[in-house]
Amino acid sequence: MANKISDETIEYVGILAKLELSGEEKEQAKADMGRMLDYIDKLNELDTEGTEPMTHLFPVTNVFREDEITNTDIREDLLKNAPGVKDGMFKVPRTV
């Protein structure tokens, strides 16, 4: 499958990746892509009959929790920590 990689393909991938490749880098990329495709071909030779596809190595269950209110109105407790309070809000110095 490595012989299917043309100079035009390398040029196109370089454009997509927004890379300016020299002639030597293009040849190296062509060889690297060829090795990748050869490895994929090798993987395709494996017998996967009866093997279920999987998305995770370990089983993943729903990790979401119910949306419940866990705290109540604690405004007064929070305002006790403020250096200044006005109309139920933090009072801070004016900044311009």
Biopython code that builds the backbone (N, CA, C, O; Angstrom):
import numpy as np
from Bio.PDB.StructureBuilder import StructureBuilder

atoms = [
    (1, "MET", "N", (0.823, -1.192, 0.000)),
    (1, "MET", "CA", (0.000, 0.000, 0.000)),
    (1, "MET", "C", (0.868, 1.259, 0.000)),
    (1, "MET", "O", (0.400, 2.342, -0.349)),
    (2, "ALA", "N", (2.136, 1.109, 0.394)),
    (2, "ALA", "CA", (3.030, 2.261, 0.476)),
    (2, "ALA", "C", (3.258, 2.890, -0.894)),
    (2, "ALA", "O", (3.520, 4.089, -0.986)),
    (3, "ASN", "N", (3.161, 2.098, -1.954)),
    (3, "ASN", "CA", (3.407, 2.655, -3.276)),
    (3, "ASN", "C", (2.269, 3.565, -3.748)),
    (3, "ASN", "O", (2.395, 4.198, -4.796)),
    (4, "LYS", "N", (1.185, 3.647, -3.015)),
    (4, "LYS", "CA", (0.068, 4.512, -3.387)),
    (4, "LYS", "C", (0.285, 5.956, -2.949)),
    (4, "LYS", "O", (-0.512, 6.829, -3.293)),
    (5, "ILE", "N", (1.341, 6.218, -2.202)),
    (5, "ILE", "CA", (1.605, 7.579, -1.738)),
    (5, "ILE", "C", (2.386, 8.298, -2.826)),
    (5, "ILE", "O", (3.496, 7.904, -3.184)),
    (6, "SER", "N", (1.788, 9.351, -3.339)),
    (6, "SER", "CA", (2.441, 10.104, -4.408)),
    (6, "SER", "C", (2.976, 11.422, -3.864)),
    (6, "SER", "O", (2.694, 11.818, -2.733)),
    (7, "ASP", "N", (3.747, 12.077, -4.698)),
    (7, "ASP", "CA", (4.265, 13.392, -4.325)),
    (7, "ASP", "C", (3.117, 14.379, -4.127)),
    (7, "ASP", "O", (3.189, 15.261, -3.271)),
    (8, "GLU", "N", (2.061, 14.225, -4.923)),
    (8, "GLU", "CA", (0.901, 15.110, -4.797)),
    (8, "GLU", "C", (0.208, 14.919, -3.436)),
    (8, "GLU", "O", (-0.269, 15.877, -2.827)),
    (9, "THR", "N", (0.166, 13.667, -2.979)),
    (9, "THR", "CA", (-0.433, 13.389, -1.673)),
    (9, "THR", "C", (0.363, 14.059, -0.568)),
    (9, "THR", "O", (-0.213, 14.666, 0.335)),
    (10, "ILE", "N", (1.677, 13.954, -0.632)),
    (10, "ILE", "CA", (2.533, 14.592, 0.380)),
    (10, "ILE", "C", (2.359, 16.099, 0.326)),
    (10, "ILE", "O", (2.277, 16.756, 1.363)),
    (11, "GLU", "N", (2.302, 16.645, -0.878)),
    (11, "GLU", "CA", (2.112, 18.095, -1.041)),
    (11, "GLU", "C", (0.779, 18.521, -0.429)),
    (11, "GLU", "O", (0.706, 19.538, 0.261)),
    (12, "TYR", "N", (-0.280, 17.737, -0.683)),
    (12, "TYR", "CA", (-1.612, 18.049, -0.174)),
    (12, "TYR", "C", (-1.646, 17.982, 1.351)),
    (12, "TYR", "O", (-2.225, 18.856, 1.997)),
    (13, "VAL", "N", (-1.035, 16.959, 1.923)),
    (13, "VAL", "CA", (-0.986, 16.836, 3.379)),
    (13, "VAL", "C", (-0.203, 18.005, 3.977)),
    (13, "VAL", "O", (-0.575, 18.535, 5.024)),
    (14, "GLY", "N", (0.866, 18.398, 3.318)),
    (14, "GLY", "CA", (1.635, 19.550, 3.774)),
    (14, "GLY", "C", (0.808, 20.823, 3.767)),
    (14, "GLY", "O", (0.917, 21.644, 4.678)),
    (15, "ILE", "N", (-0.024, 20.991, 2.736)),
    (15, "ILE", "CA", (-0.902, 22.163, 2.671)),
    (15, "ILE", "C", (-1.927, 22.114, 3.792)),
    (15, "ILE", "O", (-2.173, 23.122, 4.453)),
    (16, "LEU", "N", (-2.525, 20.951, 4.011)),
    (16, "LEU", "CA", (-3.525, 20.820, 5.074)),
    (16, "LEU", "C", (-2.922, 21.100, 6.448)),
    (16, "LEU", "O", (-3.566, 21.708, 7.303)),
    (17, "ALA", "N", (-1.682, 20.655, 6.654)),
    (17, "ALA", "CA", (-1.015, 20.849, 7.940)),
    (17, "ALA", "C", (-0.334, 22.216, 8.020)),
    (17, "ALA", "O", (0.248, 22.573, 9.045)),
    (18, "LYS", "N", (-0.414, 22.975, 6.924)),
    (18, "LYS", "CA", (0.210, 24.304, 6.849)),
    (18, "LYS", "C", (1.704, 24.216, 7.147)),
    (18, "LYS", "O", (2.248, 24.966, 7.957)),
    (19, "LEU", "N", (2.345, 23.266, 6.458)),
    (19, "LEU", "CA", (3.782, 23.059, 6.603)),
    (19, "LEU", "C", (4.472, 23.340, 5.277)),
    (19, "LEU", "O", (3.964, 22.989, 4.212)),
    (20, "GLU", "N", (5.600, 23.957, 5.353)),
    (20, "GLU", "CA", (6.440, 24.122, 4.182)),
    (20, "GLU", "C", (7.558, 23.096, 4.298)),
    (20, "GLU", "O", (8.450, 23.225, 5.136)),
    (21, "LEU", "N", (7.500, 22.084, 3.455)),
    (21, "LEU", "CA", (8.460, 20.997, 3.532)),
    (21, "LEU", "C", (9.489, 21.124, 2.418)),
    (21, "LEU", "O", (9.153, 21.441, 1.277)),
    (22, "SER", "N", (10.732, 20.875, 2.762)),
    (22, "SER", "CA", (11.785, 20.838, 1.750)),
    (22, "SER", "C", (11.673, 19.508, 1.001)),
    (22, "SER", "O", (10.894, 18.637, 1.387)),
    (23, "GLY", "N", (12.441, 19.360, -0.050)),
    (23, "GLY", "CA", (12.415, 18.120, -0.821)),
    (23, "GLY", "C", (12.805, 16.922, 0.018)),
    (23, "GLY", "O", (12.210, 15.850, -0.096)),
    (24, "GLU", "N", (13.816, 17.110, 0.867)),
    (24, "GLU", "CA", (14.262, 16.017, 1.739)),
    (24, "GLU", "C", (13.177, 15.660, 2.761)),
    (24, "GLU", "O", (12.949, 14.483, 3.041)),
    (25, "GLU", "N", (12.517, 16.669, 3.312)),
    (25, "GLU", "CA", (11.443, 16.416, 4.294)),
    (25, "GLU", "C", (10.256, 15.727, 3.637)),
    (25, "GLU", "O", (9.599, 14.891, 4.258)),
    (26, "LYS", "N", (9.978, 16.075, 2.387)),
    (26, "LYS", "CA", (8.879, 15.416, 1.666)),
    (26, "LYS", "C", (9.188, 13.941, 1.464)),
    (26, "LYS", "O", (8.313, 13.091, 1.627)),
    (27, "GLU", "N", (10.430, 13.637, 1.109)),
    (27, "GLU", "CA", (10.816, 12.238, 0.924)),
    (27, "GLU", "C", (10.739, 11.475, 2.243)),
    (27, "GLU", "O", (10.299, 10.325, 2.274)),
    (28, "GLN", "N", (11.164, 12.111, 3.326)),
    (28, "GLN", "CA", (11.086, 11.477, 4.645)),
    (28, "GLN", "C", (9.631, 11.238, 5.040)),
    (28, "GLN", "O", (9.293, 10.173, 5.556)),
    (29, "ALA", "N", (8.761, 12.241, 4.795)),
    (29, "ALA", "CA", (7.334, 12.097, 5.113)),
    (29, "ALA", "C", (6.713, 10.986, 4.276)),
    (29, "ALA", "O", (5.877, 10.226, 4.764)),
    (30, "LYS", "N", (7.124, 10.893, 3.018)),
    (30, "LYS", "CA", (6.615, 9.843, 2.131)),
    (30, "LYS", "C", (7.005, 8.463, 2.670)),
    (30, "LYS", "O", (6.191, 7.540, 2.677)),
    (31, "ALA", "N", (8.256, 8.334, 3.119)),
    (31, "ALA", "CA", (8.707, 7.058, 3.685)),
    (31, "ALA", "C", (7.966, 6.749, 4.990)),
    (31, "ALA", "O", (7.565, 5.609, 5.221)),
    (32, "ASP", "N", (7.786, 7.759, 5.837)),
    (32, "ASP", "CA", (7.078, 7.555, 7.110)),
    (32, "ASP", "C", (5.637, 7.124, 6.871)),
    (32, "ASP", "O", (5.139, 6.203, 7.519)),
    (33, "MET", "N", (4.969, 7.803, 5.929)),
    (33, "MET", "CA", (3.578, 7.431, 5.631)),
    (33, "MET", "C", (3.502, 6.024, 5.055)),
    (33, "MET", "O", (2.562, 5.280, 5.334)),
    (34, "GLY", "N", (4.482, 5.670, 4.265)),
    (34, "GLY", "CA", (4.524, 4.319, 3.712)),
    (34, "GLY", "C", (4.646, 3.276, 4.807)),
    (34, "GLY", "O", (3.974, 2.245, 4.770)),
    (35, "ARG", "N", (5.512, 3.547, 5.793)),
    (35, "ARG", "CA", (5.652, 2.606, 6.914)),
    (35, "ARG", "C", (4.355, 2.528, 7.721)),
    (35, "ARG", "O", (3.971, 1.452, 8.179)),
    (36, "MET", "N", (3.685, 3.662, 7.894)),
    (36, "MET", "CA", (2.409, 3.646, 8.634)),
    (36, "MET", "C", (1.376, 2.800, 7.904)),
    (36, "MET", "O", (0.684, 1.990, 8.521)),
    (37, "LEU", "N", (1.269, 2.986, 6.595)),
    (37, "LEU", "CA", (0.293, 2.212, 5.822)),
    (37, "LEU", "C", (0.647, 0.727, 5.790)),
    (37, "LEU", "O", (-0.240, -0.127, 5.804)),
    (38, "ASP", "N", (1.938, 0.424, 5.747)),
    (38, "ASP", "CA", (2.355, -0.980, 5.805)),
    (38, "ASP", "C", (1.952, -1.603, 7.142)),
    (38, "ASP", "O", (1.521, -2.756, 7.187)),
    (39, "TYR", "N", (2.090, -0.847, 8.221)),
    (39, "TYR", "CA", (1.706, -1.355, 9.534)),
    (39, "TYR", "C", (0.194, -1.577, 9.606)),
    (39, "TYR", "O", (-0.266, -2.559, 10.190)),
    (40, "ILE", "N", (-0.568, -0.669, 9.015)),
    (40, "ILE", "CA", (-2.026, -0.837, 8.989)),
    (40, "ILE", "C", (-2.383, -2.083, 8.200)),
    (40, "ILE", "O", (-3.265, -2.842, 8.602)),
    (41, "ASP", "N", (-1.704, -2.300, 7.078)),
    (41, "ASP", "CA", (-1.942, -3.533, 6.313)),
    (41, "ASP", "C", (-1.633, -4.767, 7.148)),
    (41, "ASP", "O", (-2.354, -5.764, 7.089)),
    (42, "LYS", "N", (-0.567, -4.696, 7.921)),
    (42, "LYS", "CA", (-0.200, -5.815, 8.780)),
    (42, "LYS", "C", (-1.282, -6.066, 9.840)),
    (42, "LYS", "O", (-1.615, -7.211, 10.144)),
    (43, "LEU", "N", (-1.820, -4.975, 10.394)),
    (43, "LEU", "CA", (-2.897, -5.128, 11.378)),
    (43, "LEU", "C", (-4.153, -5.708, 10.749)),
    (43, "LEU", "O", (-4.882, -6.458, 11.397)),
    (44, "ASN", "N", (-4.409, -5.370, 9.500)),
    (44, "ASN", "CA", (-5.586, -5.899, 8.811)),
    (44, "ASN", "C", (-5.497, -7.399, 8.586)),
    (44, "ASN", "O", (-6.516, -8.047, 8.346)),
    (45, "GLU", "N", (-4.289, -7.963, 8.659)),
    (45, "GLU", "CA", (-4.122, -9.402, 8.491)),
    (45, "GLU", "C", (-4.537, -10.188, 9.733)),
    (45, "GLU", "O", (-4.728, -11.402, 9.658)),
    (46, "LEU", "N", (-4.678, -9.516, 10.865)),
    (46, "LEU", "CA", (-5.031, -10.198, 12.107)),
    (46, "LEU", "C", (-6.443, -10.757, 12.037)),
    (46, "LEU", "O", (-7.333, -10.152, 11.439)),
    (47, "ASP", "N", (-6.641, -11.921, 12.655)),
    (47, "ASP", "CA", (-7.966, -12.528, 12.716)),
    (47, "ASP", "C", (-8.716, -11.937, 13.903)),
    (47, "ASP", "O", (-8.377, -12.203, 15.056)),
    (48, "THR", "N", (-9.729, -11.141, 13.616)),
    (48, "THR", "CA", (-10.531, -10.517, 14.673)),
    (48, "THR", "C", (-11.943, -11.097, 14.714)),
    (48, "THR", "O", (-12.859, -10.493, 15.271)),
    (49, "GLU", "N", (-12.102, -12.257, 14.126)),
    (49, "GLU", "CA", (-13.421, -12.903, 14.111)),
    (49, "GLU", "C", (-13.881, -13.181, 15.536)),
    (49, "GLU", "O", (-13.141, -13.779, 16.318)),
    (50, "GLY", "N", (-15.063, -12.766, 15.875)),
    (50, "GLY", "CA", (-15.624, -13.008, 17.199)),
    (50, "GLY", "C", (-15.177, -12.010, 18.252)),
    (50, "GLY", "O", (-15.559, -12.139, 19.415)),
    (51, "THR", "N", (-14.383, -11.025, 17.881)),
    (51, "THR", "CA", (-13.926, -10.013, 18.829)),
    (51, "THR", "C", (-14.868, -8.824, 18.769)),
    (51, "THR", "O", (-15.088, -8.236, 17.710)),
    (52, "GLU", "N", (-15.414, -8.485, 19.912)),
    (52, "GLU", "CA", (-16.343, -7.350, 19.968)),
    (52, "GLU", "C", (-15.570, -6.036, 19.895)),
    (52, "GLU", "O", (-14.531, -5.897, 20.539)),
    (53, "PRO", "N", (-16.057, -5.086, 19.130)),
    (53, "PRO", "CA", (-15.409, -3.773, 19.116)),
    (53, "PRO", "C", (-15.547, -3.112, 20.477)),
    (53, "PRO", "O", (-16.542, -3.315, 21.173)),
    (54, "MET", "N", (-14.542, -2.317, 20.860)),
    (54, "MET", "CA", (-14.608, -1.662, 22.151)),
    (54, "MET", "C", (-14.138, -0.222, 22.010)),
    (54, "MET", "O", (-13.321, 0.104, 21.149)),
    (55, "THR", "N", (-14.676, 0.632, 22.879)),
    (55, "THR", "CA", (-14.268, 2.031, 22.867)),
    (55, "THR", "C", (-13.349, 2.349, 24.025)),
    (55, "THR", "O", (-12.595, 3.321, 23.975)),
    (56, "HIS", "N", (-13.404, 1.528, 25.079)),
    (56, "HIS", "CA", (-12.555, 1.740, 26.246)),
    (56, "HIS", "C", (-11.981, 0.398, 26.685)),
    (56, "HIS", "O", (-12.581, -0.656, 26.475)),
    (57, "LEU", "N", (-10.828, 0.466, 27.286)),
    (57, "LEU", "CA", (-10.197, -0.744, 27.782)),
    (57, "LEU", "C", (-10.981, -1.312, 28.964)),
    (57, "LEU", "O", (-11.136, -2.526, 29.092)),
    (58, "PHE", "N", (-11.471, -0.422, 29.820)),
    (58, "PHE", "CA", (-12.244, -0.824, 30.995)),
    (58, "PHE", "C", (-13.693, -0.429, 30.789)),
    (58, "PHE", "O", (-13.964, 0.554, 30.098)),
    (59, "PRO", "N", (-14.639, -1.169, 31.370)),
    (59, "PRO", "CA", (-16.043, -0.790, 31.217)),
    (59, "PRO", "C", (-16.316, 0.564, 31.872)),
    (59, "PRO", "O", (-15.892, 0.821, 32.999)),
    (60, "VAL", "N", (-17.020, 1.409, 31.156)),
    (60, "VAL", "CA", (-17.329, 2.742, 31.655)),
    (60, "VAL", "C", (-18.830, 2.807, 31.931)),
    (60, "VAL", "O", (-19.648, 2.470, 31.075)),
    (61, "THR", "N", (-19.168, 3.235, 33.113)),
    (61, "THR", "CA", (-20.570, 3.398, 33.460)),
    (61, "THR", "C", (-20.887, 4.875, 33.577)),
    (61, "THR", "O", (-19.985, 5.713, 33.603)),
    (62, "ASN", "N", (-22.140, 5.183, 33.646)),
    (62, "ASN", "CA", (-22.572, 6.567, 33.755)),
    (62, "ASN", "C", (-22.024, 7.165, 35.050)),
    (62, "ASN", "O", (-22.317, 6.683, 36.144)),
    (63, "VAL", "N", (-21.234, 8.210, 34.911)),
    (63, "VAL", "CA", (-20.618, 8.818, 36.075)),
    (63, "VAL", "C", (-21.349, 10.084, 36.512)),
    (63, "VAL", "O", (-20.896, 10.781, 37.420)),
    (64, "PHE", "N", (-22.459, 10.378, 35.882)),
    (64, "PHE", "CA", (-23.214, 11.567, 36.254)),
    (64, "PHE", "C", (-24.014, 11.312, 37.520)),
    (64, "PHE", "O", (-24.422, 10.185, 37.798)),
    (65, "ARG", "N", (-24.228, 12.358, 38.268)),
    (65, "ARG", "CA", (-25.035, 12.241, 39.472)),
    (65, "ARG", "C", (-26.342, 12.989, 39.259)),
    (65, "ARG", "O", (-26.474, 13.784, 38.329)),
    (66, "GLU", "N", (-27.278, 12.731, 40.109)),
    (66, "GLU", "CA", (-28.548, 13.444, 40.031)),
    (66, "GLU", "C", (-28.331, 14.910, 40.364)),
    (66, "GLU", "O", (-27.482, 15.240, 41.193)),
    (67, "ASP", "N", (-29.074, 15.773, 39.738)),
    (67, "ASP", "CA", (-28.951, 17.204, 39.956)),
    (67, "ASP", "C", (-29.797, 17.582, 41.169)),
    (67, "ASP", "O", (-30.991, 17.857, 41.047)),
    (68, "GLU", "N", (-29.164, 17.592, 42.334)),
    (68, "GLU", "CA", (-29.873, 17.886, 43.580)),
    (68, "GLU", "C", (-29.248, 19.103, 44.249)),
    (68, "GLU", "O", (-28.036, 19.307, 44.173)),
    (69, "ILE", "N", (-30.063, 19.894, 44.892)),
    (69, "ILE", "CA", (-29.565, 21.043, 45.639)),
    (69, "ILE", "C", (-28.944, 20.525, 46.928)),
    (69, "ILE", "O", (-29.597, 19.839, 47.714)),
    (70, "THR", "N", (-27.678, 20.860, 47.134)),
    (70, "THR", "CA", (-26.986, 20.347, 48.317)),
    (70, "THR", "C", (-26.733, 21.429, 49.358)),
    (70, "THR", "O", (-26.471, 21.115, 50.519)),
    (71, "ASN", "N", (-26.805, 22.679, 48.968)),
    (71, "ASN", "CA", (-26.613, 23.740, 49.950)),
    (71, "ASN", "C", (-27.810, 24.693, 49.888)),
    (71, "ASN", "O", (-28.486, 24.796, 48.864)),
    (72, "THR", "N", (-28.046, 25.355, 50.956)),
    (72, "THR", "CA", (-29.172, 26.283, 51.012)),
    (72, "THR", "C", (-28.644, 27.703, 50.906)),
    (72, "THR", "O", (-27.460, 27.913, 50.642)),
    (73, "ASP", "N", (-29.504, 28.658, 51.108)),
    (73, "ASP", "CA", (-29.104, 30.057, 51.026)),
    (73, "ASP", "C", (-28.174, 30.379, 52.199)),
    (73, "ASP", "O", (-28.607, 30.444, 53.350)),
    (74, "ILE", "N", (-26.907, 30.576, 51.891)),
    (74, "ILE", "CA", (-25.918, 30.859, 52.931)),
    (74, "ILE", "C", (-25.347, 32.262, 52.776)),
    (74, "ILE", "O", (-24.217, 32.539, 53.178)),
    (75, "ARG", "N", (-26.154, 33.143, 52.184)),
    (75, "ARG", "CA", (-25.699, 34.505, 51.944)),
    (75, "ARG", "C", (-25.257, 35.188, 53.227)),
    (75, "ARG", "O", (-24.200, 35.819, 53.270)),
    (76, "GLU", "N", (-26.049, 35.065, 54.252)),
    (76, "GLU", "CA", (-25.712, 35.735, 55.516)),
    (76, "GLU", "C", (-24.385, 35.229, 56.082)),
    (76, "GLU", "O", (-23.576, 36.012, 56.579)),
    (77, "ASP", "N", (-24.169, 33.918, 56.004)),
    (77, "ASP", "CA", (-22.913, 33.363, 56.498)),
    (77, "ASP", "C", (-21.732, 33.882, 55.688)),
    (77, "ASP", "O", (-20.675, 34.171, 56.248)),
    (78, "LEU", "N", (-21.904, 34.001, 54.372)),
    (78, "LEU", "CA", (-20.832, 34.499, 53.520)),
    (78, "LEU", "C", (-20.553, 35.975, 53.774)),
    (78, "LEU", "O", (-19.398, 36.400, 53.771)),
    (79, "LEU", "N", (-21.610, 36.757, 53.995)),
    (79, "LEU", "CA", (-21.426, 38.186, 54.210)),
    (79, "LEU", "C", (-20.758, 38.488, 55.551)),
    (79, "LEU", "O", (-20.234, 39.584, 55.747)),
    (80, "LYS", "N", (-20.775, 37.528, 56.472)),
    (80, "LYS", "CA", (-20.090, 37.730, 57.747)),
    (80, "LYS", "C", (-18.585, 37.861, 57.538)),
    (80, "LYS", "O", (-17.900, 38.473, 58.358)),
    (81, "ASN", "N", (-18.066, 37.297, 56.456)),
    (81, "ASN", "CA", (-16.637, 37.350, 56.162)),
    (81, "ASN", "C", (-16.230, 38.616, 55.406)),
    (81, "ASN", "O", (-15.039, 38.878, 55.237)),
    (82, "ALA", "N", (-17.194, 39.391, 54.958)),
    (82, "ALA", "CA", (-16.891, 40.564, 54.148)),
    (82, "ALA", "C", (-16.391, 41.708, 55.020)),
    (82, "ALA", "O", (-16.862, 41.883, 56.144)),
    (83, "PRO", "N", (-15.433, 42.494, 54.506)),
    (83, "PRO", "CA", (-14.965, 43.651, 55.273)),
    (83, "PRO", "C", (-16.024, 44.747, 55.349)),
    (83, "PRO", "O", (-16.038, 45.542, 56.288)),
    (84, "GLY", "N", (-16.911, 44.784, 54.355)),
    (84, "GLY", "CA", (-17.997, 45.758, 54.358)),
    (84, "GLY", "C", (-19.192, 45.211, 53.612)),
    (84, "GLY", "O", (-19.029, 44.485, 52.631)),
    (85, "VAL", "N", (-20.402, 45.549, 54.061)),
    (85, "VAL", "CA", (-21.631, 45.047, 53.453)),
    (85, "VAL", "C", (-22.576, 46.225, 53.230)),
    (85, "VAL", "O", (-22.707, 47.095, 54.091)),
    (86, "LYS", "N", (-23.231, 46.249, 52.074)),
    (86, "LYS", "CA", (-24.242, 47.270, 51.797)),
    (86, "LYS", "C", (-25.338, 46.618, 50.972)),
    (86, "LYS", "O", (-25.061, 46.046, 49.918)),
    (87, "ASP", "N", (-26.558, 46.694, 51.428)),
    (87, "ASP", "CA", (-27.740, 46.141, 50.744)),
    (87, "ASP", "C", (-27.581, 44.656, 50.417)),
    (87, "ASP", "O", (-27.999, 44.209, 49.349)),
    (88, "GLY", "N", (-26.982, 43.894, 51.324)),
    (88, "GLY", "CA", (-26.853, 42.449, 51.139)),
    (88, "GLY", "C", (-25.761, 42.054, 50.162)),
    (88, "GLY", "O", (-25.751, 40.922, 49.679)),
    (89, "MET", "N", (-24.825, 42.975, 49.855)),
    (89, "MET", "CA", (-23.737, 42.686, 48.926)),
    (89, "MET", "C", (-22.413, 43.116, 49.539)),
    (89, "MET", "O", (-22.378, 43.893, 50.493)),
    (90, "PHE", "N", (-21.326, 42.599, 48.977)),
    (90, "PHE", "CA", (-20.003, 43.022, 49.404)),
    (90, "PHE", "C", (-19.803, 44.489, 49.042)),
    (90, "PHE", "O", (-20.142, 44.912, 47.936)),
    (91, "LYS", "N", (-19.261, 45.251, 49.961)),
    (91, "LYS", "CA", (-18.946, 46.632, 49.695)),
    (91, "LYS", "C", (-17.431, 46.738, 49.513)),
    (91, "LYS", "O", (-16.657, 46.357, 50.391)),
    (92, "VAL", "N", (-17.028, 47.261, 48.362)),
    (92, "VAL", "CA", (-15.615, 47.386, 48.041)),
    (92, "VAL", "C", (-15.306, 48.820, 47.688)),
    (92, "VAL", "O", (-16.206, 49.577, 47.323)),
    (93, "PRO", "N", (-14.050, 49.204, 47.791)),
    (93, "PRO", "CA", (-13.689, 50.567, 47.402)),
    (93, "PRO", "C", (-13.908, 50.783, 45.909)),
    (93, "PRO", "O", (-13.736, 49.863, 45.108)),
    (94, "ARG", "N", (-14.281, 51.979, 45.549)),
    (94, "ARG", "CA", (-14.491, 52.324, 44.155)),
    (94, "ARG", "C", (-13.159, 52.277, 43.408)),
    (94, "ARG", "O", (-12.137, 52.762, 43.894)),
    (95, "THR", "N", (-13.196, 51.684, 42.222)),
    (95, "THR", "CA", (-12.001, 51.657, 41.387)),
    (95, "THR", "C", (-12.341, 52.289, 40.037)),
    (95, "THR", "O", (-13.397, 52.033, 39.458)),
    (96, "VAL", "N", (-11.434, 53.105, 39.564)),
    (96, "VAL", "CA", (-11.685, 53.761, 38.276)),
    (96, "VAL", "C", (-10.571, 53.430, 37.329)),
    (96, "VAL", "O", (-10.581, 53.880, 36.183)),
]
sb = StructureBuilder()
sb.init_structure("model")
sb.init_model(0)
sb.init_chain("A")
sb.init_seg("    ")
for serial, (resi, resn, name, xyz) in enumerate(atoms, 1):
    if name == "N":
        sb.init_residue(resn, " ", resi, " ")
    sb.init_atom(name, np.array(xyz, "f"), 0.0, 1.0, " ", f" {name:<3s}", serial, name[0])
structure = sb.get_structure()
